[in-house]
Amino acid sequence: MWLILLASAATLTTAIWYSKAENDVYMLKLLTLIYWGATIMVLVDHAMGYLMEGGDFLEMTAEATVLGTILVITGLIIWEIALLLKDPKKALYKRHAQN
């Protein structure tokens, strides 16, 4: 289930980023890369586990759903930290005009 949640988040953020790609003030490109990187990592993990041990490719349990939700939230937290550090709207660190 966590693969499905991460792939859904990656697809959704890619669509949002692509629609606003000309003016990527909020660094949606970074969020998209975070989610696609995590999705590829989980896909490789599932594929290797399936090939080595067999069993189900997708785990559809409550624990897998919670893990997927935690991974999506973690991606948002990392993106928000990067956004706060860059401060694209200069809301935290106002620049003074130099005369």
N, CA, C and O atoms as CSV, one atom per row, in Angstrom:
chain,resi,resn,atom,element,x,y,z
A,1,MET,N,N,0.818,-1.200,0.000
A,1,MET,CA,C,0.000,0.000,0.000
A,1,MET,C,C,0.858,1.259,0.000
A,1,MET,O,O,0.463,2.294,-0.536
A,2,TRP,N,N,2.038,1.157,0.607
A,2,TRP,CA,C,2.869,2.362,0.655
A,2,TRP,C,C,3.392,2.717,-0.721
A,2,TRP,O,O,3.625,3.893,-0.998
A,3,LEU,N,N,3.585,1.742,-1.589
A,3,LEU,CA,C,3.983,2.015,-2.962
A,3,LEU,C,C,2.870,2.771,-3.689
A,3,LEU,O,O,3.135,3.713,-4.436
A,4,ILE,N,N,1.644,2.357,-3.469
A,4,ILE,CA,C,0.509,3.019,-4.115
A,4,ILE,C,C,0.361,4.452,-3.618
A,4,ILE,O,O,0.123,5.360,-4.414
A,5,LEU,N,N,0.499,4.664,-2.317
A,5,LEU,CA,C,0.369,6.012,-1.763
A,5,LEU,C,C,1.484,6.934,-2.267
A,5,LEU,O,O,1.227,8.079,-2.636
A,6,LEU,N,N,2.710,6.436,-2.280
A,6,LEU,CA,C,3.823,7.259,-2.763
A,6,LEU,C,C,3.698,7.553,-4.255
A,6,LEU,O,O,3.955,8.677,-4.686
A,7,ALA,N,N,3.308,6.560,-5.042
A,7,ALA,CA,C,3.137,6.780,-6.480
A,7,ALA,C,C,2.000,7.773,-6.749
A,7,ALA,O,O,2.088,8.581,-7.674
A,8,SER,N,N,0.951,7.715,-5.955
A,8,SER,CA,C,-0.151,8.675,-6.097
A,8,SER,C,C,0.307,10.087,-5.754
A,8,SER,O,O,-0.019,11.038,-6.464
A,9,ALA,N,N,1.061,10.224,-4.670
A,9,ALA,CA,C,1.581,11.539,-4.287
A,9,ALA,C,C,2.539,12.073,-5.344
A,9,ALA,O,O,2.512,13.262,-5.662
A,10,ALA,N,N,3.386,11.201,-5.892
A,10,ALA,CA,C,4.332,11.625,-6.929
A,10,ALA,C,C,3.599,12.073,-8.189
A,10,ALA,O,O,3.960,13.081,-8.796
A,11,THR,N,N,2.582,11.332,-8.577
A,11,THR,CA,C,1.815,11.678,-9.774
A,11,THR,C,C,1.061,12.993,-9.584
A,11,THR,O,O,1.043,13.838,-10.479
A,12,LEU,N,N,0.448,13.160,-8.433
A,12,LEU,CA,C,-0.303,14.384,-8.150
A,12,LEU,C,C,0.608,15.603,-8.111
A,12,LEU,O,O,0.289,16.634,-8.702
A,13,THR,N,N,1.738,15.494,-7.420
A,13,THR,CA,C,2.647,16.648,-7.341
A,13,THR,C,C,3.287,16.946,-8.689
A,13,THR,O,O,3.581,18.103,-8.987
A,14,THR,N,N,3.507,15.921,-9.512
A,14,THR,CA,C,4.041,16.163,-10.847
A,14,THR,C,C,3.049,16.954,-11.683
A,14,THR,O,O,3.436,17.884,-12.390
A,15,ALA,N,N,1.785,16.598,-11.610
A,15,ALA,CA,C,0.757,17.323,-12.366
A,15,ALA,C,C,0.647,18.773,-11.896
A,15,ALA,O,O,0.524,19.683,-12.716
A,16,ILE,N,N,0.692,18.989,-10.593
A,16,ILE,CA,C,0.609,20.349,-10.061
A,16,ILE,C,C,1.843,21.144,-10.460
A,16,ILE,O,O,1.731,22.291,-10.893
A,17,TRP,N,N,3.023,20.539,-10.318
A,17,TRP,CA,C,4.260,21.231,-10.692
A,17,TRP,C,C,4.264,21.570,-12.177
A,17,TRP,O,O,4.634,22.682,-12.556
A,18,TYR,N,N,3.858,20.629,-13.019
A,18,TYR,CA,C,3.892,20.859,-14.457
A,18,TYR,C,C,2.949,21.986,-14.872
A,18,TYR,O,O,3.249,22.730,-15.805
A,19,SER,N,N,1.826,22.115,-14.194
A,19,SER,CA,C,0.886,23.185,-14.535
A,19,SER,C,C,1.409,24.553,-14.113
A,19,SER,O,O,0.955,25.573,-14.633
A,20,LYS,N,N,2.359,24.590,-13.174
A,20,LYS,CA,C,2.911,25.850,-12.693
A,20,LYS,C,C,4.429,25.923,-12.892
A,20,LYS,O,O,5.112,26.634,-12.154
A,21,ALA,N,N,4.962,25.194,-13.883
A,21,ALA,CA,C,6.403,25.062,-14.065
A,21,ALA,C,C,7.087,26.383,-14.422
A,21,ALA,O,O,8.257,26.573,-14.089
A,22,GLU,N,N,6.392,27.287,-15.083
A,22,GLU,CA,C,7.011,28.549,-15.476
A,22,GLU,C,C,7.398,29.394,-14.270
A,22,GLU,O,O,8.401,30.108,-14.298
A,23,ASN,N,N,6.608,29.309,-13.226
A,23,ASN,CA,C,6.835,30.118,-12.035
A,23,ASN,C,C,6.828,29.192,-10.815
A,23,ASN,O,O,5.855,29.160,-10.063
A,24,ASP,N,N,7.909,28.446,-10.625
A,24,ASP,CA,C,7.990,27.465,-9.540
A,24,ASP,C,C,8.500,28.123,-8.256
A,24,ASP,O,O,9.566,27.776,-7.747
A,25,VAL,N,N,7.728,29.068,-7.749
A,25,VAL,CA,C,8.119,29.819,-6.560
A,25,VAL,C,C,8.174,28.914,-5.332
A,25,VAL,O,O,9.048,29.082,-4.481
A,26,TYR,N,N,7.273,27.978,-5.232
A,26,TYR,CA,C,7.167,27.147,-4.037
A,26,TYR,C,C,7.956,25.849,-4.118
A,26,TYR,O,O,7.733,24.934,-3.325
A,27,MET,N,N,8.876,25.764,-5.070
A,27,MET,CA,C,9.798,24.631,-5.180
A,27,MET,C,C,9.051,23.293,-5.278
A,27,MET,O,O,9.433,22.312,-4.638
A,28,LEU,N,N,7.997,23.266,-6.076
A,28,LEU,CA,C,7.256,22.026,-6.270
A,28,LEU,C,C,8.093,20.980,-6.996
A,28,LEU,O,O,7.836,19.781,-6.880
A,29,LYS,N,N,9.085,21.430,-7.740
A,29,LYS,CA,C,9.990,20.499,-8.413
A,29,LYS,C,C,10.717,19.632,-7.383
A,29,LYS,O,O,10.907,18.435,-7.598
A,30,LEU,N,N,11.119,20.232,-6.276
A,30,LEU,CA,C,11.790,19.489,-5.216
A,30,LEU,C,C,10.851,18.453,-4.598
A,30,LEU,O,O,11.251,17.311,-4.372
A,31,LEU,N,N,9.626,18.838,-4.329
A,31,LEU,CA,C,8.649,17.903,-3.760
A,31,LEU,C,C,8.389,16.744,-4.718
A,31,LEU,O,O,8.273,15.594,-4.295
A,32,THR,N,N,8.299,17.050,-5.997
A,32,THR,CA,C,8.107,16.009,-7.000
A,32,THR,C,C,9.280,15.045,-7.015
A,32,THR,O,O,9.086,13.831,-7.075
A,33,LEU,N,N,10.494,15.574,-6.960
A,33,LEU,CA,C,11.682,14.716,-6.948
A,33,LEU,C,C,11.754,13.862,-5.684
A,33,LEU,O,O,12.166,12.704,-5.745
A,34,ILE,N,N,11.365,14.411,-4.561
A,34,ILE,CA,C,11.344,13.643,-3.307
A,34,ILE,C,C,10.404,12.452,-3.438
A,34,ILE,O,O,10.766,11.328,-3.090
A,35,TYR,N,N,9.196,12.699,-3.942
A,35,TYR,CA,C,8.213,11.621,-4.050
A,35,TYR,C,C,8.596,10.596,-5.111
A,35,TYR,O,O,8.403,9.399,-4.898
A,36,TRP,N,N,9.134,11.033,-6.251
A,36,TRP,CA,C,9.532,10.066,-7.271
A,36,TRP,C,C,10.726,9.241,-6.802
A,36,TRP,O,O,10.794,8.043,-7.075
A,37,GLY,N,N,11.659,9.865,-6.105
A,37,GLY,CA,C,12.788,9.115,-5.560
A,37,GLY,C,C,12.336,8.056,-4.571
A,37,GLY,O,O,12.812,6.921,-4.606
A,38,ALA,N,N,11.415,8.427,-3.684
A,38,ALA,CA,C,10.897,7.465,-2.711
A,38,ALA,C,C,10.095,6.361,-3.398
A,38,ALA,O,O,10.163,5.202,-2.989
A,39,THR,N,N,9.340,6.708,-4.431
A,39,THR,CA,C,8.554,5.719,-5.159
A,39,THR,C,C,9.457,4.701,-5.848
A,39,THR,O,O,9.198,3.499,-5.792
A,40,ILE,N,N,10.505,5.173,-6.491
A,40,ILE,CA,C,11.440,4.265,-7.152
A,40,ILE,C,C,12.137,3.378,-6.127
A,40,ILE,O,O,12.326,2.185,-6.369
A,41,MET,N,N,12.520,3.943,-4.991
A,41,MET,CA,C,13.170,3.168,-3.942
A,41,MET,C,C,12.244,2.054,-3.436
A,41,MET,O,O,12.680,0.915,-3.272
A,42,VAL,N,N,10.989,2.374,-3.192
A,42,VAL,CA,C,10.033,1.380,-2.694
A,42,VAL,C,C,9.733,0.336,-3.771
A,42,VAL,O,O,9.575,-0.843,-3.455
A,43,LEU,N,N,9.654,0.752,-5.040
A,43,LEU,CA,C,9.426,-0.199,-6.120
A,43,LEU,C,C,10.562,-1.213,-6.212
A,43,LEU,O,O,10.321,-2.410,-6.373
A,44,VAL,N,N,11.795,-0.735,-6.109
A,44,VAL,CA,C,12.946,-1.643,-6.139
A,44,VAL,C,C,12.913,-2.573,-4.920
A,44,VAL,O,O,13.189,-3.766,-5.043
A,45,ASP,N,N,12.579,-2.033,-3.761
A,45,ASP,CA,C,12.490,-2.843,-2.547
A,45,ASP,C,C,11.435,-3.938,-2.688
A,45,ASP,O,O,11.682,-5.090,-2.332
A,46,HIS,N,N,10.268,-3.583,-3.204
A,46,HIS,CA,C,9.202,-4.573,-3.394
A,46,HIS,C,C,9.609,-5.615,-4.429
A,46,HIS,O,O,9.379,-6.808,-4.233
A,47,ALA,N,N,10.210,-5.171,-5.524
A,47,ALA,CA,C,10.613,-6.113,-6.575
A,47,ALA,C,C,11.660,-7.094,-6.058
A,47,ALA,O,O,11.567,-8.293,-6.320
A,48,MET,N,N,12.640,-6.605,-5.337
A,48,MET,CA,C,13.677,-7.489,-4.802
A,48,MET,C,C,13.092,-8.448,-3.767
A,48,MET,O,O,13.440,-9.629,-3.759
A,49,GLY,N,N,12.224,-7.968,-2.906
A,49,GLY,CA,C,11.580,-8.826,-1.924
A,49,GLY,C,C,10.728,-9.900,-2.587
A,49,GLY,O,O,10.717,-11.052,-2.155
A,50,TYR,N,N,10.021,-9.514,-3.635
A,50,TYR,CA,C,9.177,-10.465,-4.356
A,50,TYR,C,C,10.026,-11.524,-5.054
A,50,TYR,O,O,9.691,-12.709,-5.021
A,51,LEU,N,N,11.119,-11.105,-5.682
A,51,LEU,CA,C,11.978,-12.054,-6.395
A,51,LEU,C,C,12.750,-12.971,-5.448
A,51,LEU,O,O,12.972,-14.141,-5.762
A,52,MET,N,N,13.156,-12.449,-4.300
A,52,MET,CA,C,13.967,-13.239,-3.377
A,52,MET,C,C,13.114,-14.151,-2.487
A,52,MET,O,O,13.486,-15.296,-2.229
A,53,GLU,N,N,11.974,-13.642,-2.022
A,53,GLU,CA,C,11.182,-14.369,-1.045
A,53,GLU,C,C,9.837,-14.848,-1.565
A,53,GLU,O,O,9.230,-15.747,-0.982
A,54,GLY,N,N,9.369,-14.260,-2.652
A,54,GLY,CA,C,8.037,-14.600,-3.159
A,54,GLY,C,C,6.964,-13.879,-2.355
A,54,GLY,O,O,7.237,-12.865,-1.713
A,55,GLY,N,N,5.789,-14.383,-2.390
A,55,GLY,CA,C,4.691,-13.768,-1.640
A,55,GLY,C,C,3.992,-12.685,-2.438
A,55,GLY,O,O,4.038,-12.668,-3.668
A,56,ASP,N,N,3.340,-11.776,-1.712
A,56,ASP,CA,C,2.595,-10.695,-2.343
A,56,ASP,C,C,3.536,-9.570,-2.750
A,56,ASP,O,O,4.483,-9.243,-2.033
A,57,PHE,N,N,3.258,-8.979,-3.922
A,57,PHE,CA,C,4.051,-7.831,-4.362
A,57,PHE,C,C,3.617,-6.572,-3.621
A,57,PHE,O,O,4.450,-5.773,-3.192
A,58,LEU,N,N,2.315,-6.405,-3.478
A,58,LEU,CA,C,1.772,-5.256,-2.753
A,58,LEU,C,C,1.201,-5.713,-1.419
A,58,LEU,O,O,0.429,-6.670,-1.354
A,59,GLU,N,N,1.580,-5.033,-0.383
A,59,GLU,CA,C,1.114,-5.356,0.960
A,59,GLU,C,C,-0.094,-4.476,1.273
A,59,GLU,O,O,0.030,-3.253,1.341
A,60,MET,N,N,-1.246,-5.083,1.462
A,60,MET,CA,C,-2.481,-4.334,1.695
A,60,MET,C,C,-2.944,-4.524,3.134
A,60,MET,O,O,-3.967,-5.160,3.387
A,61,THR,N,N,-2.188,-3.973,4.069
A,61,THR,CA,C,-2.535,-4.076,5.483
A,61,THR,C,C,-2.663,-2.680,6.068
A,61,THR,O,O,-2.305,-1.689,5.432
A,62,ALA,N,N,-3.176,-2.619,7.284
A,62,ALA,CA,C,-3.301,-1.332,7.962
A,62,ALA,C,C,-1.917,-0.743,8.253
A,62,ALA,O,O,-1.726,0.470,8.166
A,63,GLU,N,N,-0.958,-1.600,8.596
A,63,GLU,CA,C,0.397,-1.119,8.873
A,63,GLU,C,C,1.035,-0.521,7.625
A,63,GLU,O,O,1.732,0.490,7.709
A,64,ALA,N,N,0.803,-1.136,6.472
A,64,ALA,CA,C,1.349,-0.617,5.224
A,64,ALA,C,C,0.716,0.725,4.867
A,64,ALA,O,O,1.387,1.607,4.333
A,65,THR,N,N,-0.569,0.879,5.160
A,65,THR,CA,C,-1.244,2.148,4.907
A,65,THR,C,C,-0.698,3.238,5.818
A,65,THR,O,O,-0.473,4.363,5.371
A,66,VAL,N,N,-0.484,2.920,7.079
A,66,VAL,CA,C,0.088,3.896,8.018
A,66,VAL,C,C,1.498,4.273,7.584
A,66,VAL,O,O,1.860,5.450,7.611
A,67,LEU,N,N,2.300,3.285,7.182
A,67,LEU,CA,C,3.651,3.564,6.717
A,67,LEU,C,C,3.646,4.459,5.486
A,67,LEU,O,O,4.452,5.384,5.394
A,68,GLY,N,N,2.758,4.200,4.546
A,68,GLY,CA,C,2.644,5.047,3.364
A,68,GLY,C,C,2.262,6.472,3.712
A,68,GLY,O,O,2.798,7.423,3.143
A,69,THR,N,N,1.335,6.621,4.647
A,69,THR,CA,C,0.923,7.952,5.093
A,69,THR,C,C,2.078,8.678,5.770
A,69,THR,O,O,2.277,9.873,5.548
A,70,ILE,N,N,2.834,7.971,6.587
A,70,ILE,CA,C,3.989,8.572,7.258
A,70,ILE,C,C,5.038,9.002,6.235
A,70,ILE,O,O,5.647,10.061,6.385
A,71,LEU,N,N,5.255,8.202,5.208
A,71,LEU,CA,C,6.220,8.563,4.172
A,71,LEU,C,C,5.782,9.802,3.393
A,71,LEU,O,O,6.610,10.657,3.081
A,72,VAL,N,N,4.506,9.907,3.081
A,72,VAL,CA,C,3.998,11.092,2.385
A,72,VAL,C,C,4.160,12.328,3.269
A,72,VAL,O,O,4.575,13.381,2.785
A,73,ILE,N,N,3.842,12.214,4.545
A,73,ILE,CA,C,3.983,13.344,5.474
A,73,ILE,C,C,5.449,13.718,5.642
A,73,ILE,O,O,5.778,14.902,5.718
A,74,THR,N,N,6.340,12.722,5.703
A,74,THR,CA,C,7.771,13.004,5.820
A,74,THR,C,C,8.282,13.768,4.608
A,74,THR,O,O,9.091,14.685,4.749
A,75,GLY,N,N,7.820,13.398,3.417
A,75,GLY,CA,C,8.189,14.143,2.214
A,75,GLY,C,C,7.728,15.583,2.284
A,75,GLY,O,O,8.455,16.491,1.880
A,76,LEU,N,N,6.525,15.801,2.793
A,76,LEU,CA,C,6.020,17.172,2.952
A,76,LEU,C,C,6.842,17.960,3.968
A,76,LEU,O,O,7.108,19.145,3.766
A,77,ILE,N,N,7.242,17.317,5.049
A,77,ILE,CA,C,8.041,17.997,6.074
A,77,ILE,C,C,9.402,18.406,5.513
A,77,ILE,O,O,9.858,19.527,5.741
A,78,ILE,N,N,10.047,17.503,4.782
A,78,ILE,CA,C,11.346,17.835,4.186
A,78,ILE,C,C,11.194,18.989,3.202
A,78,ILE,O,O,12.022,19.900,3.180
A,79,TRP,N,N,10.147,18.956,2.391
A,79,TRP,CA,C,9.903,20.027,1.430
A,79,TRP,C,C,9.642,21.359,2.146
A,79,TRP,O,O,10.142,22.401,1.722
A,80,GLU,N,N,8.871,21.322,3.213
A,80,GLU,CA,C,8.575,22.552,3.950
A,80,GLU,C,C,9.819,23.138,4.609
A,80,GLU,O,O,9.980,24.358,4.651
A,81,ILE,N,N,10.692,22.289,5.120
A,81,ILE,CA,C,11.947,22.779,5.701
A,81,ILE,C,C,12.788,23.465,4.630
A,81,ILE,O,O,13.328,24.548,4.857
A,82,ALA,N,N,12.896,22.834,3.463
A,82,ALA,CA,C,13.642,23.442,2.360
A,82,ALA,C,C,12.991,24.748,1.920
A,82,ALA,O,O,13.686,25.709,1.590
A,83,LEU,N,N,11.684,24.786,1.914
A,83,LEU,CA,C,10.959,25.996,1.531
A,83,LEU,C,C,11.195,27.113,2.535
A,83,LEU,O,O,11.381,28.267,2.148
A,84,LEU,N,N,11.190,26.782,3.818
A,84,LEU,CA,C,11.448,27.796,4.841
A,84,LEU,C,C,12.885,28.309,4.773
A,84,LEU,O,O,13.132,29.495,4.994
A,85,LEU,N,N,13.822,27.431,4.474
A,85,LEU,CA,C,15.219,27.861,4.378
A,85,LEU,C,C,15.447,28.769,3.171
A,85,LEU,O,O,16.212,29.729,3.256
A,86,LYS,N,N,14.794,28.475,2.056
A,86,LYS,CA,C,14.955,29.316,0.869
A,86,LYS,C,C,14.141,30.595,0.979
A,86,LYS,O,O,14.579,31.650,0.520
A,87,ASP,N,N,12.964,30.512,1.582
A,87,ASP,CA,C,12.078,31.655,1.811
A,87,ASP,C,C,11.825,32.443,0.526
A,87,ASP,O,O,12.244,33.596,0.430
A,88,PRO,N,N,11.145,31.847,-0.471
A,88,PRO,CA,C,10.985,32.508,-1.768
A,88,PRO,C,C,10.157,33.792,-1.733
A,88,PRO,O,O,10.357,34.664,-2.578
A,89,LYS,N,N,9.252,33.928,-0.800
A,89,LYS,CA,C,8.429,35.136,-0.700
A,89,LYS,C,C,9.041,36.179,0.239
A,89,LYS,O,O,8.475,37.252,0.445
A,90,LYS,N,N,10.200,35.848,0.802
A,90,LYS,CA,C,10.901,36.737,1.747
A,90,LYS,C,C,10.000,37.120,2.917
A,90,LYS,O,O,10.013,38.264,3.371
A,91,ALA,N,N,9.228,36.167,3.395
A,91,ALA,CA,C,8.330,36.411,4.516
A,91,ALA,C,C,9.075,36.343,5.845
A,91,ALA,O,O,8.734,37.074,6.774
A,92,LEU,N,N,10.074,35.492,5.954
A,92,LEU,CA,C,10.820,35.349,7.193
A,92,LEU,C,C,11.975,36.323,7.284
A,92,LEU,O,O,12.228,36.911,8.335
A,93,TYR,N,N,12.667,36.485,6.185
A,93,TYR,CA,C,13.845,37.348,6.163
A,93,TYR,C,C,13.625,38.463,5.156
A,93,TYR,O,O,13.931,38.321,3.972
A,94,LYS,N,N,13.097,39.555,5.636
A,94,LYS,CA,C,12.818,40.678,4.749
A,94,LYS,C,C,14.135,41.376,4.414
A,94,LYS,O,O,14.950,41.684,5.285
A,95,ARG,N,N,14.303,41.607,3.139
A,95,ARG,CA,C,15.503,42.310,2.675
A,95,ARG,C,C,15.224,43.800,2.687
A,95,ARG,O,O,14.180,44.266,2.229
A,96,HIS,N,N,16.167,44.519,3.213
A,96,HIS,CA,C,16.026,45.979,3.255
A,96,HIS,C,C,16.576,46.565,1.984
A,96,HIS,O,O,17.614,46.136,1.480
A,97,ALA,N,N,15.877,47.543,1.472
A,97,ALA,CA,C,16.338,48.204,0.258
A,97,ALA,C,C,17.581,49.033,0.578
A,97,ALA,O,O,17.600,49.808,1.535
A,98,GLN,N,N,18.592,48.859,-0.223
A,98,GLN,CA,C,19.819,49.614,-0.018
A,98,GLN,C,C,19.797,50.845,-0.895
A,98,GLN,O,O,19.482,50.780,-2.083
A,99,ASN,N,N,20.135,51.963,-0.291
A,99,ASN,CA,C,20.123,53.233,-1.025
A,99,ASN,C,C,21.489,53.567,-1.527
A,99,ASN,O,O,21.675,54.601,-2.168
